[in-house]
Amino acid sequence: MTKQYVIRTYGCQMNEHDSERIAGMLEADGYEATTDEAAADVVVLNTCCIRENADNKLYGALGNLKVTKEQHNPNLQIVVAGCLAQKDRTLIQERAGHVDLVFGTHNVHRATELMAKARANGPLTEIWEEASIEDAAAFPSALPAKRRSAYSAWLTIQIGCNNSCAFCIVPSVRGVEISRPVSELVDEAGRLAAEGVVEVTLLGQNVNSYGRDLAIAARKAGNDVRLRPMFADLLRSVGAVDGIRRVRFTSPHPKDMTPDVFAAMAETPAVVPHLHFPLQSGSDRILKAMHRGYTANRYQERLSDARATIPDLAVSTDIIVGFPGETEDDFTQTLEVAAASEFDSAYTFVFSPRPGTEAAEMQDQFCDPEEVKDRYARLRTVIERSALAKHRARIGNVEESIVEGPSKKDPAVLSARTAQNKLVHFASSPLKPGTFVNVRITEAAHQYLRGELVEVTGRAKHKTQIPLLNA
């Protein structure tokens, strides 16, 4: 009988792409995807240590899998991968002895090899301390992948991060920044286009510092090169690939954002007019404590430059409420910057200490939970007000969108995504995901738009994919 697998993904886009890699390797090894854990030969939990309650979610899932293994499927192989595996190492098998394999972020490319080794020899933990530029398999895109979408794909341009944000553990679990050469990325975009992919998202922990390490290496080798990031060049190159109609990227860092990136976005038709621009706080005092490397004024200047350069730009952001030491005055400054910035949307988070980060050691400065709860609600009011205003301004526009599939609530309604990354719902007969349509916007809410189909502008040219599971 064919072997079967389940992959459950926690966390960010990088984890989602890692799960696609693991799925691709498993299918190359003869496995088929299933949603039935009781019938699976292997269940992989690809973990995150950034999200709140990550540990609880993992051990809750492992508890359920223990029951499944004991009562229904004694041959089930349980695998824990990802950032929490990298951070906690041997602790996972100490707390959950029924786990068969633990491996980290730097040896995902050995997933099936390690599964076979653990099945033959017993429980195994393997963690590599860091990836290497010489090891091409360390990059997500160097491996076969079972993508969540047939028309849209991640394109990993860089792994690791050289920043030291006080609240973030990514550098500890993903390592230092390593960039892939432009030629490799352009070639991969071309291969994706040949498979029917029309939209790529350039993925990295700090995309706009892309290429700085390549320039340093070239300078050390004796080449006369400028020591600068190459992200703007990459945007232009990938945007010129035949068949790629949309190029997105996530996530940039405000301290590294330069005018040439805005110019490349404006001048490259395939690069979408959407910028995710993490603010985190509007207080200079808190930004300094976070080690963000910019002030609120500098952030707003760069945001103004972006909007002046890129027509019809939509801007989203990240904001943390209740960072250690945040006062009411600090929070008021965040509200003021958020209101002035008029964001289209925002991912807002209540600060949660992540073991291993500097901020987690600031217990004596932790904010009162009730105050933080109140601040969070006030921030959401500001964000939703600006989002609704931005969306109402689009009523009457005809916007080209990519069909994502039927609405979860009504199969007679399709959901699509505009170039500005806005979700739009419209009534239609079935259309294949990846189809381009023009939709006239008729209604607006703060999280989505509604519209009416005007015309189909491009048919999807791909096979339907079976999506992976998000935890």
C-alpha positions in Angstrom: 0.0 0.0 0.0 1.1 3.6 -0.6 2.6 5.3 2.4 0.7 8.4 3.6 1.7 11.6 5.4 0.2 14.5 7.3 2.1 17.8 7.8 0.7 20.4 10.2 2.3 23.9 9.9 2.6 26.5 12.7 3.8 30.1 12.2 5.2 32.2 9.4 5.5 32.0 5.6 9.0 30.6 6.0 7.5 27.6 7.9 4.9 27.2 5.2 7.5 27.0 2.6 9.6 24.6 4.6 6.4 22.4 4.9 6.1 22.5 1.1 9.7 21.3 0.9 9.1 18.4 3.3 5.9 17.4 1.4 7.8 17.5 -1.8 10.5 15.2 -0.5 8.0 12.8 1.0 6.1 12.6 -2.3 9.3 12.1 -4.2 9.9 9.2 -1.7 6.6 7.6 -2.6 4.2 9.1 0.0 0.8 10.5 -0.6 -0.9 13.3 1.4 -3.8 12.5 3.7 -5.8 14.3 6.4 -6.4 11.2 8.5 -3.7 11.0 11.2 -5.0 7.6 12.3 -4.2 6.2 8.8 -0.9 8.1 8.3 2.5 6.5 8.3 4.1 9.8 9.4 2.8 13.0 11.0 5.1 16.0 10.8 4.6 19.0 13.1 6.5 21.9 11.6 6.7 24.3 14.6 7.1 28.0 15.4 8.6 29.6 18.5 7.5 33.1 17.6 3.8 32.9 18.0 2.1 33.1 21.4 1.6 29.8 23.3 3.7 27.9 20.7 4.9 25.4 23.3 1.3 24.7 24.5 0.1 24.2 21.0 2.9 21.8 20.2 2.5 19.7 23.3 -1.3 19.7 23.0 -0.9 18.3 19.5 1.7 15.7 20.7 -0.7 14.6 23.4 -3.4 13.9 20.9 -1.0 12.1 18.7 0.1 9.9 21.6 -3.5 8.7 22.0 -3.7 8.1 18.2 -0.5 6.1 18.2 -1.4 4.0 21.3 -5.0 3.3 20.4 -5.2 3.3 16.6 -1.9 3.4 14.8 1.1 1.9 16.6 3.3 2.3 13.5 2.7 6.0 13.3 6.0 8.0 13.1 5.8 11.3 14.9 8.2 14.0 13.7 8.8 17.5 15.1 10.6 20.0 12.9 11.0 23.8 12.6 12.0 26.7 14.9 10.8 25.2 18.2 12.7 22.0 17.4 15.8 24.1 16.7 15.4 26.0 20.0 14.4 23.3 22.4 16.5 20.5 20.9 16.4 17.4 23.2 13.7 18.9 25.5 11.0 17.8 23.1 11.7 14.1 23.4 12.3 14.4 27.1 8.8 15.8 27.5 7.2 13.6 24.9 8.9 10.3 24.7 6.6 9.0 21.9 8.2 11.5 19.4 10.3 9.6 16.9 12.3 12.3 15.3 13.3 16.0 16.0 15.2 18.0 13.5 15.8 21.8 13.1 15.6 24.5 10.6 19.1 23.9 9.0 18.6 20.3 8.0 15.1 20.2 6.5 16.7 19.0 3.3 17.5 15.7 5.1 14.0 15.1 6.3 13.2 11.9 4.6 16.7 10.5 5.2 16.3 11.2 8.9 12.8 9.7 9.0 14.2 6.5 7.5 17.1 6.5 10.0 14.8 7.0 13.0 12.4 4.3 11.8 15.3 1.8 11.5 17.3 2.8 14.6 14.8 4.4 17.1 14.2 7.9 18.3 16.5 10.5 16.9 17.3 14.2 17.4 19.5 16.0 14.9 20.1 19.8 15.1 22.6 21.6 12.9 23.9 24.9 14.4 23.9 26.8 11.1 23.4 26.6 7.4 26.2 27.2 4.9 26.2 29.1 1.6 28.2 26.1 0.2 25.3 23.8 1.1 22.7 24.7 -1.7 20.2 22.3 -0.1 19.9 24.6 2.9 17.7 26.9 0.8 14.0 26.0 0.7 13.8 26.4 -3.1 16.6 23.9 -3.7 14.3 21.0 -3.0 11.1 19.5 -4.6 8.0 21.1 -3.2 4.3 20.3 -2.9 3.0 23.9 -3.1 -0.2 25.1 -1.4 -1.1 26.9 -4.6 -0.6 26.0 -8.2 -0.6 29.6 -9.4 1.4 31.2 -6.6 4.7 30.3 -5.1 7.2 31.3 -2.5 10.7 32.1 -3.7 13.2 32.1 -0.9 15.9 34.7 -1.6 17.6 34.7 1.7 17.7 32.7 5.0 18.6 33.9 8.4 18.8 37.4 9.9 21.6 39.7 11.1 19.3 42.0 13.2 19.0 41.9 17.0 15.4 43.0 17.7 14.9 42.5 21.5 11.6 40.6 21.0 12.6 38.3 18.2 14.2 34.8 18.4 14.6 34.3 14.6 18.4 34.9 14.5 18.8 32.2 17.1 16.8 29.6 15.2 17.4 30.6 11.6 21.0 31.8 11.8 22.8 34.6 10.0 21.8 36.1 6.7 22.7 34.1 3.6 21.5 35.2 0.1 21.1 33.2 -3.0 22.7 34.5 -6.2 20.4 36.6 -8.5 20.9 34.2 -11.4 19.6 31.2 -9.4 16.5 33.1 -8.4 15.7 34.3 -11.9 16.2 30.8 -13.2 13.8 29.4 -10.6 11.2 32.1 -11.3 11.4 31.0 -14.9 10.8 27.3 -14.0 7.9 28.3 -11.8 6.4 30.3 -14.7 6.7 27.3 -17.0 4.7 25.3 -14.5 1.9 27.8 -14.6 2.8 30.0 -11.6 1.9 33.7 -12.3 2.6 35.2 -8.8 5.8 34.8 -6.8 6.5 36.1 -3.3 10.1 36.8 -2.5 10.7 35.5 0.9 13.3 36.3 3.6 13.6 37.4 7.2 14.8 40.9 6.1 14.4 40.9 2.3 15.7 44.4 1.6 19.2 43.6 3.0 19.3 40.9 0.4 22.7 40.6 -1.3 24.8 42.4 1.2 26.6 39.2 2.1 27.2 38.4 -1.6 28.8 41.8 -2.1 31.0 41.4 1.0 32.1 37.9 -0.3 32.8 39.4 -3.7 34.9 42.2 -2.3 36.9 39.7 -0.2 37.5 37.8 -3.4 39.1 40.9 -4.9 36.2 42.1 -7.0 35.5 45.8 -7.1 31.9 45.9 -6.0 29.7 48.3 -4.0 28.9 47.0 -0.5 25.2 47.6 -0.8 22.0 45.5 -0.8 20.9 44.3 -4.2 17.1 44.0 -3.5 16.0 46.6 -6.0 18.0 44.9 -8.8 16.4 41.6 -7.8 12.9 43.1 -8.0 13.6 44.3 -11.5 15.1 41.0 -12.6 12.3 38.7 -11.3 9.7 41.2 -12.5 11.1 40.8 -16.0 10.6 37.0 -16.1 8.2 36.0 -18.8 4.9 34.6 -17.4 5.3 36.1 -13.9 2.6 38.7 -13.7 2.8 39.6 -10.0 5.8 39.9 -7.7 5.3 40.4 -3.9 7.9 40.3 -1.1 7.9 39.9 2.7 9.2 41.2 5.0 11.4 44.3 4.7 13.0 46.3 7.5 12.4 50.0 7.7 16.0 50.8 8.7 17.3 49.2 5.4 14.7 50.6 3.1 16.2 52.8 0.3 14.8 55.0 -2.5 16.0 52.5 -5.2 13.6 49.9 -3.9 10.7 52.3 -4.2 11.8 53.2 -7.7 12.0 49.5 -8.7 8.5 48.9 -7.3 7.2 51.9 -9.3 9.0 51.1 -12.5 8.5 47.3 -12.7 4.9 46.5 -13.8 4.9 43.0 -12.3 5.9 44.3 -8.8 2.6 44.9 -6.9 1.8 48.2 -5.2 1.7 46.8 -1.8 4.3 47.3 1.0 4.4 45.5 4.3 6.3 48.0 6.4 6.6 46.9 10.1 6.3 49.8 12.6 6.3 47.8 15.9 6.0 51.1 17.9 5.5 54.8 17.5 7.6 55.7 20.5 11.3 56.4 19.9 12.1 55.2 23.4 10.5 51.9 22.8 12.0 51.5 19.3 15.4 52.0 20.9 14.7 49.4 23.5 13.6 47.1 20.7 16.8 47.7 18.8 14.9 48.6 15.7 17.4 51.1 14.3 15.0 53.9 13.3 12.9 56.6 14.8 9.2 57.2 14.4 10.0 60.3 12.3 12.4 58.4 10.1 9.8 55.7 9.6 7.2 58.2 8.5 9.6 59.9 6.1 10.3 56.7 4.4 6.6 55.8 4.2 5.9 59.3 2.7 8.7 58.6 0.1 7.1 55.3 -0.8 3.7 56.8 -1.3 5.1 59.7 -3.4 7.0 57.2 -5.6 4.6 54.3 -6.0 1.1 55.0 -7.4 -1.9 53.7 -5.5 0.3 52.0 -2.8 -1.4 49.9 -0.1 0.6 49.7 3.2 0.3 47.1 5.9 2.3 46.9 9.1 3.1 45.1 12.4 2.6 46.7 15.8 3.4 45.3 19.2 1.4 46.5 22.2 2.7 46.3 25.7 6.5 45.9 25.1 8.3 45.9 28.4 8.5 49.5 29.8 5.8 50.9 27.5 4.0 53.8 29.3 0.7 55.4 28.4 2.7 58.2 26.8 4.6 55.7 24.6 1.4 54.1 23.6 -0.2 57.4 22.8 2.7 58.1 20.4 2.0 54.7 18.7 -1.6 55.7 18.3 -0.6 59.0 16.7 1.8 57.4 14.3 -0.7 54.7 13.3 -3.4 57.3 12.7 -1.1 59.5 10.7 0.2 56.6 8.6 -3.3 55.6 7.5 -2.5 51.9 7.2 -4.6 49.7 4.9 -4.3 46.9 7.5 -2.1 45.8 10.4 -1.1 42.7 12.3 -1.3 43.8 15.9 0.1 41.8 18.7 0.1 41.9 22.5 3.7 41.4 23.6 4.4 37.9 24.7 7.9 37.0 26.1 9.8 34.5 24.0 12.4 32.5 26.0 15.8 33.2 24.7 15.1 36.8 23.7 16.3 40.0 25.5 12.8 41.2 26.1 11.9 38.0 27.9 14.4 39.0 30.6 12.7 42.3 31.3 10.2 40.9 33.7 10.4 43.9 36.1 9.2 46.1 33.2 6.3 43.9 32.0 3.1 45.9 31.6 -0.1 45.4 33.4 -2.3 42.9 31.4 -5.5 44.9 31.8 -3.8 48.1 30.6 -2.4 46.2 27.6 -5.8 44.8 26.8 -7.3 48.3 26.8 -4.5 49.7 24.7 -4.9 46.8 22.2 -8.6 47.6 21.8 -7.8 51.3 21.2 -5.2 50.5 18.6 -7.6 48.2 16.8 -10.1 51.0 16.6 -7.6 53.3 14.9 -6.4 50.6 12.5 -9.9 49.6 11.5 -10.9 53.2 11.0 -8.1 53.8 8.5 -8.6 50.4 6.8 -12.3 51.1 6.2 -11.6 54.6 4.8 -9.0 53.1 2.5 -11.4 50.4 1.3 -14.4 52.8 0.8 -12.1 55.0 -1.4 -11.9 52.0 -3.8 -15.7 51.7 -4.3 -16.3 52.2 -8.1 -12.9 51.1 -9.1 -12.4 48.2 -11.5 -9.6 46.1 -10.1 -7.7 43.2 -11.7 -7.7 40.3 -9.2 -6.5 36.7 -9.0 -9.2 34.2 -8.1 -8.2 32.2 -4.9 -11.3 29.9 -4.8 -14.8 29.7 -3.5 -15.7 31.7 -0.4 -15.7 29.6 2.8 -19.3 30.8 3.6 -20.9 30.6 0.2 -19.7 28.5 -2.8 -21.6 30.7 -5.2 -19.2 33.5 -4.2 -15.6 33.6 -5.2 -12.7 35.2 -3.4 -9.9 36.9 -5.2 -6.9 39.1 -4.3 -6.2 42.5 -5.8 -2.7 43.8 -6.6 -2.9 45.8 -3.3 -3.3 42.4 -1.5 -7.0 43.2 -0.7 -9.5 40.3 -0.5 -12.5 40.9 -2.7 -15.7 38.7 -2.9 -17.9 38.5 -5.9 -20.7 36.3 -7.2 -19.7 34.1 -10.1 -20.0 30.7 -11.7 -16.9 28.5 -10.8 -13.6 29.8 -12.0 -10.3 28.0 -11.6 -7.9 29.4 -8.9 -5.3 31.5 -10.6 -7.7 33.1 -13.1 -7.4 36.8 -13.6 -10.6 38.8 -13.4 -11.6 42.4 -13.4 -14.0 43.2 -10.5 -15.9 46.4 -10.0 -15.8 47.3 -6.3 -19.3 47.9 -4.8 -19.0 47.6 -1.1 -16.3 47.9 1.6 -15.6 46.5 5.1 -12.4 47.0 7.0 -11.1 43.5 6.2 -12.4 42.9 2.7 -14.2 44.3 -0.4 -17.2 43.2 -2.3 -17.7 43.6 -6.0 -19.2 42.4 -9.3 -17.5 40.5 -12.0 -16.8 42.6 -15.1 -14.7 40.2 -17.2 -12.2 37.4 -17.2 -8.8 38.7 -18.3 -6.7 35.6 -18.1 -7.3 31.9 -17.6 -5.3 29.7 -15.2 -2.9 27.3 -16.8 -2.0 24.8 -14.1 -3.2 21.6 -12.3 -5.1 22.0 -9.1 -3.0 21.4 -6.0 -4.0 19.7 -2.8 -3.4 22.2 0.0 -1.3 21.4 3.1 -2.7 21.8 6.6 -2.2 24.8 8.7 -2.3 24.2 12.4 
